[in-house]
Amino acid sequence: MTLTSRARVVLVGRRLEHNENLGLAYLAGALVQAGMTVERHYVNDAVELERAVTAILARPPEVVGLSLADGGSAILPLAVGEALSRAGFRGHVTAGGQFATLARDWLLGRHEWLDSEVRFAGEGPIVEIARRVAEGRNVDGIGGVTTRAGDGAPADVLDSVSQSVHPLRDELPEILGHKAAHMAASRGCLGRCQYCGPAALHTLERREGVRAGVTKEVLTRAGVGGVRRREIDAVCDEMAELWHRRGVRYFYFVDEHLLPYAEHEALEYLRLWKRGLAERGVGAFGIGTMLRADRITPAIVAAFAELGLVRVFVGLELATAEEGHRFGRPPPGDSELALLEQLADLGVVTVSNLMLVNPCSTPETIASGIDLLDRVPRGVFEATRMMVYHGTRLHQTMQEEQRLIGNPFRYGYTFSDPRVERFAEIFMRLRAEAFWDYSVAFRTH
């Protein structure tokens, strides 16, 4: 038995109700494929945190990997790391995910027990970390891995291993009595919204490729900083296996925008998808996903509903042209709102959100947002306050304007207009008193 085959890794992250943690499933798949032993612990509350720490200390692994998707979901996994350190755990602790990449310097400065952080896709680096730790070697110099020595070698952003790894799934959730599975048909997005964490991540990934000496033309062709799509046959194979072997009837795609952006490409994609599932004997099922309203058309909506779309999150995001220009996301027009009506007529449940309050809000933009909500024809919608995520362009702007409060786990910001400040206070209090931690839109989603 080789040293590599004896490497044991414990992965820690959140898994919300009726959800999978697809990121951990991909990491587990990559580790098992490389001959490692993997355990997963999900921590959603203090009881599960204590259970995870007790289990890890009872049988210490060589490596503990913490999944830090965003500031909110990072707190409990980091608490596991803190508890392990205080209990004397001396194995290697690494972290990965969007938040770990964007806030890596802050996290390493805050947590002395954190040994490394993985930038961008983690399937390749986590295997190399486990291999080196099991062999008693230093992890400095692994491409895409940051330590206290710095970022080190650039990540191999052209590596396609993340596209070929099969996720190792454990317990599947149920939704309305049907087995459900999370899937990914693509990674990335062409959008560059200033408030968006994935947009900031894609920009950094492209810079990482340039640092590695890859030309911008090669990066563009590979989809680095944009969209990388799996072959549709691979998507159909995964769905067929889940449908036949595990009884999955609802497939939720976590993609930022599942379909190709051009109408003719999207329609061809849907045609091949439908044919591929029929050839594999896949029967009745439903699909849920996210779509950009400005990237779909009536023809796309009709074809997707025929394939099996039953639930879609369509972000309205912003209400006015001024806000759209400011944050890099155009507001919905009459044609986009009409798509919500069409989706409802086809039996597809729609969930939408509007960032009614944002850093450049004025009484006029708030009034326009309320008017827009009144024009939403059908479906579930939610009015929210724009969040500031660490590492985004919005975060940088708020920092430069000295309007940022809080820390990377949860930022807030101030308003220049006292009327907006007062409205935001009342609005958030109303949401808290009416819903507490229950969101109609989230539950429907």
MARLUM-136230 format. One line per field, with one value per residue (C-alpha): z, y, x negated; residue in one letter. Coordinates in steps of 0.05 Angstrom, whole numbers. Each point is the difference from the previous one (the first is absolute). Layout:
N
Z = [Z_...]
Y = [Y_...]
X = [X_...]
rest = [A_...]
END
This chain:
445
Z = [0_-20_44_-47_8_76_-3_36_-9_38_-36_40_-27_5_-31_5_6_-66_-30_-17_8_-72_10_53_-44_-56_48_29_-70_-18_64_-5_-73_23_51_62_56_10_55_-1_58_-10_52_1_75_65_11_-67_13_65_-34_-56_46_45_-60_-30_66_12_-65_-24_-75_-36_-32_19_-57_16_-52_2_-54_29_63_32_-13_20_73_23_-39_26_70_-10_-18_61_46_-30_11_73_11_-26_-71_-39_-69_-61_-5_-68_-25_-68_-35_-25_67_15_-66_5_74_5_29_53_19_6_42_45_11_17_-3_-73_-41_-72_-45_-69_-53_-52_-19_55_-30_-22_58_56_-27_-4_70_28_-38_26_72_1_-26_51_-51_0_-40_-19_-76_-18_-57_24_74_46_65_45_-50_-50_-60_-29_-68_-41_-4_-61_-26_-64_37_-19_59_34_-62_-1_74_18_65_56_29_68_26_-51_21_-14_-26_1_9_-60_3_-21_-23_-12_-65_-39_-76_-2_42_-6_-27_-51_45_39_50_50_60_-22_34_-59_-47_44_3_-76_-9_49_-35_-66_32_29_-70_-26_58_-22_-69_-37_-54_6_-65_28_65_-38_-43_63_34_56_31_-39_-8_-4_-21_9_-60_-3_-4_67_29_-28_26_70_0_-28_55_54_-30_-9_59_54_-18_-9_-31_13_-26_25_-42_39_-62_-1_-67_-24_-75_-54_-8_-74_-16_-56_43_59_-43_-30_70_24_-62_12_75_-13_-51_45_59_-44_-28_72_20_50_15_38_37_17_-6_42_-14_-5_-64_-18_-26_-52_-29_-13_-52_-9_-45_52_55_-40_-18_71_30_-50_23_73_31_61_43_-19_39_-44_31_-11_41_-12_-19_-36_-57_47_48_-59_-27_70_16_-69_-5_-44_32_-27_-53_-23_-42_60_44_-54_4_72_-25_-54_49_46_-57_-15_72_19_70_-1_57_-7_42_-1_38_21_45_-24_12_-53_18_1_19_-75_-15_59_-26_-69_31_36_-66_-35_51_-13_-74_14_-32_34_44_66_11_56_13_32_18_-43_37_-5_-10_14_-61_-46_-37_45_61_-27_-16_68_33_-41_17_74_3_19_69_28_-24_-56_34_-6_-26_6_-28_13_-44_-18_2_70_-30_-32_65_37_-53_1_75_-2_-60_33_66_-37_-34_66_38_-57_-21_50_-34_-45_-72_-45_-61_29_21_-69_-32]
Y = [0_67_62_34_-54_8_75_16_65_29_52_49_46_20_-37_37_-35_-32_12_-34_29_-12_32_-52_-55_20_4_-68_-29_26_-26_-70_-3_14_-56_41_-15_55_18_58_38_51_55_42_13_-7_-73_-22_41_-37_-67_15_22_-62_-47_33_-2_-72_-20_57_4_26_57_39_40_57_22_76_18_69_39_-24_-74_6_13_-70_-37_50_-13_-73_18_44_-54_-52_46_14_-76_-12_-25_3_-23_45_47_30_41_9_32_69_34_-35_25_72_9_-45_52_22_-72_-20_61_-14_-76_-22_-73_6_-30_12_25_-25_51_-13_-73_-47_-70_-1_39_-38_-66_28_29_-67_-36_45_1_-76_-4_51_54_75_26_65_5_-38_37_38_-9_60_-7_51_0_32_-21_-39_-34_22_-47_-44_35_-41_-66_-36_-49_37_-12_-75_-18_-37_27_-50_8_-22_8_32_51_-6_56_-10_-75_-7_-16_61_11_62_2_46_3_59_44_74_59_54_54_49_28_42_-32_-72_-46_-49_59_21_-72_-7_65_-25_-67_34_41_-64_-30_62_-6_-72_25_-21_48_34_-33_-70_18_25_-63_-43_40_24_61_-18_-63_-71_-51_-75_-42_-10_-76_2_39_-51_-58_28_14_-70_-33_40_-13_-75_-19_49_19_74_37_73_28_68_32_48_35_76_-3_-71_11_29_75_3_-23_-48_-32_-7_-32_-49_-16_-16_-43_-42_-4_-26_-51_-24_-13_-36_-45_-18_-19_57_8_55_50_74_51_61_52_74_41_72_34_39_-64_-40_8_-27_-56_-20_1_-45_-50_-4_-10_-57_-32_0_68_6_55_57_57_62_59_68_29_75_48_60_13_42_-59_-47_44_8_-74_-32_-35_28_6_-42_29_-19_-58_-31_7_-32_-61_-10_-2_-50_-45_0_-17_-60_-24_22_30_65_31_70_50_75_36_56_31_8_47_50_-1_65_10_1_-66_-33_26_-28_-67_-3_18_-56_-51_21_-18_-70_-41_-68_-42_10_61_29_70_0_44_-6_-35_19_-61_2_7_27_67_25_-18_40_60_0_-4_58_42_-19_-24_-72_-29_-70_-52_-51_-47_52_71_57_70_71_44_73_16_-3_-16_-63_-18_4_-39_-55_-6_-6_-47_-49_3_-16_-60_-25_7_-28_-58_-7_-52_-25_23_-17_8_-43_-55_-1_0]
X = [0_-29_-3_49_52_-3_14_64_38_59_42_43_54_73_58_66_66_24_-69_-65_-70_-20_-68_-20_28_-48_-59_17_5_-69_-31_30_-21_-71_2_14_49_52_50_49_30_56_7_63_5_-37_21_-27_-63_-14_15_-49_-56_9_-2_-62_-38_19_-34_-45_-11_-61_40_62_32_48_51_8_50_17_-8_64_-12_-73_11_18_-54_-51_27_-16_-71_-6_27_-47_-59_18_7_-70_12_-65_21_0_61_16_59_31_59_18_-7_-66_-28_24_-16_-61_-48_50_15_-73_-14_59_-8_-70_20_20_-57_22_55_19_14_54_18_-23_4_-74_-32_35_-27_-71_5_23_-56_-55_25_5_-72_-24_-15_14_59_-34_-6_63_34_61_-16_-12_-40_-33_-57_48_41_-59_8_61_59_5_62_-1_3_64_0_57_43_-13_6_64_30_2_70_23_71_46_53_74_45_75_-11_-48_-74_-40_-72_-42_-39_-45_-1_-48_-44_-7_40_-12_30_-43_50_-37_34_-10_-50_-5_-14_-58_-25_1_-39_-53_-3_-15_-55_-29_-3_-36_-49_-13_-20_63_23_67_22_-13_35_61_4_-4_55_-45_33_63_41_-26_52_0_17_75_-10_-36_59_49_-41_-1_75_15_-42_35_69_-8_-45_19_71_-13_59_-20_-65_-22_-56_-43_-27_0_36_12_9_-45_12_19_71_-19_-54_48_53_-50_-26_71_14_-63_16_70_-23_-57_46_51_-56_-19_71_10_74_37_-41_-4_-56_-14_-53_-18_7_-15_63_-40_-28_63_55_71_-27_-51_52_47_-54_-27_69_11_-65_21_-12_45_-33_-46_-32_2_-37_32_-57_8_56_-29_-49_-42_-9_-12_-56_-30_-2_-8_67_56_69_57_46_69_-26_-36_62_42_-45_22_72_-18_-37_60_47_-45_4_-70_-6_-40_-39_-27_-38_-9_-55_45_-52_-72_-59_23_74_39_73_14_-34_36_67_-17_-17_67_34_-38_22_72_-12_-25_56_-5_-45_-35_-45_-41_-26_-69_-59_-63_-56_-74_-45_-74_-44_54_-4_56_-41_-59_45_32_-68_-27_61_-8_72_-16_15_-7_-50_-7_49_55_-7_48_-4_25_43_-12_74_31_68_-28_-36_66_38_-54_6_76_-3_-48_38_65_-32_-28_65_43_-44_-57_-45_56_-1_58_-44_-55_48_32_-69]
rest = [M_T_L_T_S_R_A_R_V_V_L_V_G_R_R_L_E_H_N_E_N_L_G_L_A_Y_L_A_G_A_L_V_Q_A_G_M_T_V_E_R_H_Y_V_N_D_A_V_E_L_E_R_A_V_T_A_I_L_A_R_P_P_E_V_V_G_L_S_L_A_D_G_G_S_A_I_L_P_L_A_V_G_E_A_L_S_R_A_G_F_R_G_H_V_T_A_G_G_Q_F_A_T_L_A_R_D_W_L_L_G_R_H_E_W_L_D_S_E_V_R_F_A_G_E_G_P_I_V_E_I_A_R_R_V_A_E_G_R_N_V_D_G_I_G_G_V_T_T_R_A_G_D_G_A_P_A_D_V_L_D_S_V_S_Q_S_V_H_P_L_R_D_E_L_P_E_I_L_G_H_K_A_A_H_M_A_A_S_R_G_C_L_G_R_C_Q_Y_C_G_P_A_A_L_H_T_L_E_R_R_E_G_V_R_A_G_V_T_K_E_V_L_T_R_A_G_V_G_G_V_R_R_R_E_I_D_A_V_C_D_E_M_A_E_L_W_H_R_R_G_V_R_Y_F_Y_F_V_D_E_H_L_L_P_Y_A_E_H_E_A_L_E_Y_L_R_L_W_K_R_G_L_A_E_R_G_V_G_A_F_G_I_G_T_M_L_R_A_D_R_I_T_P_A_I_V_A_A_F_A_E_L_G_L_V_R_V_F_V_G_L_E_L_A_T_A_E_E_G_H_R_F_G_R_P_P_P_G_D_S_E_L_A_L_L_E_Q_L_A_D_L_G_V_V_T_V_S_N_L_M_L_V_N_P_C_S_T_P_E_T_I_A_S_G_I_D_L_L_D_R_V_P_R_G_V_F_E_A_T_R_M_M_V_Y_H_G_T_R_L_H_Q_T_M_Q_E_E_Q_R_L_I_G_N_P_F_R_Y_G_Y_T_F_S_D_P_R_V_E_R_F_A_E_I_F_M_R_L_R_A_E_A_F_W_D_Y_S_V_A_F_R_T_H]
END
